[in-house]
Amino acid sequence: MKNSIKKGFSFGLTSGIITTLGLMVGMYSGTHSKIVVVGAILVIAIADSLSDGLGMHLSEESQKSSTEKGIWQATFSATFTKFIIALTFLIPIFLFSLSTAIIVSIIWGILLLVVFSYFIAKNRNNNPFWVILEHLVIAIIVIIATYFVGQWIGERFN
């Protein structure tokens, strides 16, 4: 896989997992509304995918070593990957009650992150345990922080 596509895929996958989980958990803890969570996922899938794609585009343009083709490959890869990953979190919402869907989504996101982190570690000849642990700690911090922020907002504005 080309380096530019790998960059976009890595960014889109990670952002798709962390951002979508954070928003889902925050919206759930603040509203307990399925329609709000579904709406938030769709907004992330569209607006944040395009925003991340533009961010990747500008980041690649700032590198002298990037080619025009590589810039667009990274841009498309980040945008498309984030869009698809974010949409996968809708599946549990449509299959389960909201509280169960949030748990299933957290498990799904962590599973994706663990598998991807493992491949990153192996590719770099690093110990997978430490790479996975580092990435999971960050994801768990995001999930916990957004849960409490959502609760706080729900208490203050409901």
C-alpha positions as CSV (number, residue, x, y, z in Angstrom):
1,M,0.0,0.0,0.0
2,K,1.3,3.4,-0.9
3,N,2.5,5.6,2.0
4,S,0.1,8.4,1.2
5,I,-2.9,6.0,1.3
6,K,-1.6,4.4,4.5
7,K,-1.4,7.8,6.1
8,G,-4.9,8.7,5.2
9,F,-6.3,5.3,6.2
10,S,-4.5,5.4,9.6
11,F,-5.7,8.9,10.3
12,G,-9.3,8.2,9.1
13,L,-9.6,4.9,11.0
14,T,-8.3,6.3,14.3
15,S,-10.3,9.5,14.0
16,G,-13.4,7.6,13.0
17,I,-13.1,5.4,16.1
18,I,-12.2,8.0,18.7
19,T,-14.3,10.9,17.5
20,T,-17.4,8.8,16.9
21,L,-17.2,7.0,20.2
22,G,-16.5,10.2,22.1
23,L,-19.5,11.9,20.5
24,M,-21.8,8.9,20.9
25,V,-20.9,8.4,24.6
26,G,-21.3,12.1,25.3
27,M,-24.6,12.4,23.5
28,Y,-25.9,9.3,25.1
29,S,-24.9,10.3,28.7
30,G,-26.4,13.8,28.2
31,T,-29.6,12.9,26.4
32,H,-30.3,9.1,26.4
33,S,-31.9,9.8,23.0
34,K,-31.5,7.4,20.1
35,I,-32.3,10.1,17.5
36,V,-29.7,12.5,18.9
37,V,-27.0,9.8,18.8
38,V,-27.9,8.8,15.3
39,G,-27.9,12.4,14.2
40,A,-24.5,12.9,15.8
41,I,-23.0,9.9,14.0
42,L,-24.3,11.1,10.7
43,V,-22.9,14.6,11.3
44,I,-19.5,13.1,12.2
45,A,-19.6,10.8,9.1
46,I,-20.2,13.8,6.8
47,A,-18.9,17.0,8.3
48,D,-15.9,15.6,10.3
49,S,-14.9,13.2,7.5
50,L,-14.7,16.2,5.1
51,S,-13.0,18.3,7.7
52,D,-10.4,15.6,8.4
53,G,-9.9,15.1,4.7
54,L,-9.1,18.8,4.3
55,G,-6.8,18.7,7.3
56,M,-4.9,15.7,5.8
57,H,-4.8,17.6,2.5
58,L,-3.3,20.7,4.1
59,S,-0.9,18.6,6.1
60,E,0.3,16.8,3.1
61,E,0.6,20.0,1.1
62,S,2.9,21.4,3.8
63,Q,5.4,18.6,3.2
64,K,7.8,19.3,0.4
65,S,8.2,15.6,-0.2
66,S,4.5,15.1,-1.0
67,T,3.5,14.8,-4.7
68,E,0.2,16.1,-6.0
69,K,-1.0,12.5,-6.5
70,G,0.1,11.5,-3.0
71,I,-1.7,14.6,-1.5
72,W,-5.0,13.6,-3.1
73,Q,-4.5,9.9,-2.2
74,A,-4.0,10.8,1.4
75,T,-7.0,13.2,1.3
76,F,-9.4,10.7,-0.2
77,S,-8.1,7.8,1.9
78,A,-8.6,9.8,5.2
79,T,-12.1,11.1,4.1
80,F,-13.4,7.8,2.9
81,T,-12.1,5.7,5.8
82,K,-13.4,8.1,8.4
83,F,-16.8,8.2,6.7
84,I,-17.1,4.4,6.5
85,I,-15.8,3.8,10.0
86,A,-18.2,6.4,11.5
87,L,-21.2,4.8,9.7
88,T,-20.3,1.3,11.1
89,F,-21.3,2.7,14.5
90,L,-24.9,3.1,13.3
91,I,-25.3,-0.7,13.0
92,P,-25.5,-1.4,16.8
93,I,-27.9,1.6,17.2
94,F,-30.3,0.0,14.7
95,L,-30.0,-3.5,16.2
96,F,-30.1,-2.9,20.0
97,S,-31.5,-0.7,22.6
98,L,-29.5,2.5,23.0
99,S,-27.7,1.5,26.2
100,T,-26.7,-1.9,24.7
101,A,-25.7,-0.3,21.4
102,I,-23.3,2.1,23.3
103,I,-21.6,-0.9,24.9
104,V,-21.4,-2.8,21.7
105,S,-20.0,0.3,19.9
106,I,-17.3,0.7,22.6
107,I,-16.4,-2.9,22.2
108,W,-16.4,-2.6,18.4
109,G,-14.2,0.6,18.5
110,I,-11.8,-0.9,20.9
111,L,-11.5,-4.1,18.8
112,L,-10.8,-2.1,15.7
113,L,-8.2,0.0,17.6
114,V,-6.5,-3.1,19.1
115,V,-6.3,-4.9,15.7
116,F,-5.0,-1.8,14.0
117,S,-2.5,-1.1,16.8
118,Y,-1.2,-4.6,16.6
119,F,-0.5,-4.3,12.9
120,I,1.2,-1.0,13.4
121,A,3.4,-2.4,16.1
122,K,4.4,-5.5,14.0
123,N,5.1,-3.3,11.0
124,R,7.5,-1.1,13.1
125,N,9.0,-4.1,14.9
126,N,7.7,-2.8,18.3
127,N,6.2,-4.7,21.1
128,P,2.4,-4.9,20.3
129,F,1.5,-4.9,24.0
130,W,2.9,-1.4,24.6
131,V,1.5,0.1,21.4
132,I,-2.0,-1.4,22.1
133,L,-1.9,-0.2,25.7
134,E,-0.9,3.3,24.7
135,H,-3.7,3.6,22.1
136,L,-6.3,2.0,24.4
137,V,-5.4,4.4,27.3
138,I,-6.1,7.4,25.0
139,A,-9.4,5.9,23.8
140,I,-10.5,5.1,27.3
141,I,-9.7,8.7,28.5
142,V,-11.8,10.1,25.6
143,I,-14.7,7.8,26.4
144,I,-14.6,8.6,30.1
145,A,-14.2,12.3,29.6
146,T,-17.0,12.6,27.0
147,Y,-19.3,10.5,29.3
148,F,-18.9,13.0,32.1
149,V,-19.1,16.1,29.9
150,G,-22.3,14.7,28.4
151,Q,-23.7,14.1,31.9
152,W,-22.7,17.6,33.0
153,I,-24.4,19.1,29.9
154,G,-27.5,17.0,30.5
155,E,-27.8,18.1,34.1
156,R,-27.2,21.8,33.3
157,F,-29.4,22.2,30.3
158,N,-32.3,19.8,30.7
